[in-house]
Amino acid sequence: MCLSLYCIGGRWYRARYLWVAGVGYSRSRGCRDLWFAQYPPLEAAAMELPVVASAVDGCLEAVADNLTGLLVPPRDSQALVDALEKLILNPELRRKMGRDGRQRVLTKFKPEIIWQDLYQNYLELLSEHG
């Protein structure tokens, strides 16, 4: 869920400067929800947008808390408001987190790196269960 307007202290702000993940993740639902939780924050970071997300599986891997965005406890509306306010009222922090987020995506989440890690995991599993 990407919100388009925020009201902080009675004043409305446009949401073109940050991305908010609206995620409810349940382990019982499996991989599809994990995909939903992880990829949109990575796409936002690749566009140099700081991310505000719930600290749930997927988002925990995608967002480096206080570096590329802010993680808040699930279902904690006051923490969400505080995180949004912090970024909305601090443009330099937004820009820094956005730049750091893009750099992190380009270095840590390149497809080649993910494929190599997956390949190594398969090799380890094969050697263990040969």
N, C-alpha and C positions, 0 to 999 in steps of 0.2 A: 504494500500500500504506500503510495507516494502522496503525501499531503501537499496541497497547493497554497494554503494560507495558515498562518499561526497567529494567535493572539497572545501577546505577552504584556502584562501590565496594562491591559486595556488598549494596546496599540497593535495593529495588524501588520504582518510582514509577509512578503512573498517568499515562496520556498524555492527559489531558483539557485540558492547558494548551498543547500545541503539536502541530504536524502534521508528519509526516515523509513526504517523497515517495520512493517506491521506484521509480526510473525507470531504465530502460536504453534509451537512444535511439540509433537508427541512422538516418543520413540515407537509406539505401537503402530503408527501410520507408516513408518518406514522411510525408504530412500526418497520418494517423491517429495515429501515435505522438507527433507534435508537439502535437496537440490534447490527448492524454493527459498530456503533460508540463506543459502550460501551464495548463489550466483548473482542475484540482484545487487547485494551490497558490493560485490566485486566489480560489477559493471559500473556502479555509481563511482566507486573509487577510481576506476580507469578513466572516468570523465573528470577527475580532480574534484569530486564532491565529497566532503566529509560525511560520514554515515553515523546516524543515531539508530541503534538497534537493541533489541532485547538480548540479554546474555544467555542465549540458548544454542544448542548444537547447530552447527552451520555458521551462524553469525559469530560464534566464538573463534572459529577458524578464519573467517573472512575479515573481521575487524580487529585491528590491533588497538586495544583500548587506550585512550589518551594519546595515541600516535596518529592513527588514520581516521579516528572517529571516537564515539563514546558508546559504551555498552551500559545498559541499565538493567536492573533486575526485572524479570518478567512480571507483568501485572502490577508494576509500581508506577502509577500515573504521576506522582510527585517527582520521582527521579527522572521520568521522561520530560516533564516540564522544565526541570532544572537543567537537563542536558541541552534541550532546545534553546533555552534562554542563554546559556553559556555560549553557544555557537552563534546565535542570532546577534547577540550584543558584542561579539568579538570578531570582526571581519578578518583580522590578521591571523587569528587561530584557525578560522575556517580555511583560509588560503593555505596555511602551513599543513594542516591535516589533509587537505585536498591534494597538495603536491606530494606529500609523503605516501598517501594512499595510492596514487598512480604509480609512483616508483616501486612500491611494494608489490602491486599487481604485476608490473612488468618484470620484476626479478623473481618473485616467489611463485607466481601462478601461470608462468608460461606453459603452454601445452607440452612442450618437449620435456620440461622438468617433471610435470605430472606423469607423463607416459613413462619416463625413466624410473620414477619412484614406483609406479605400478608394476613395471617389469621386474624390478628388484624384489618387490613383495611376492610376486608369483614364483620367482626363482627360490626364494627362501621357503615358501610353502612346499614347493616340489622337493627340495632337499630334505625337509622335515618329514614329509609324508610319502616321498618317492614312490 
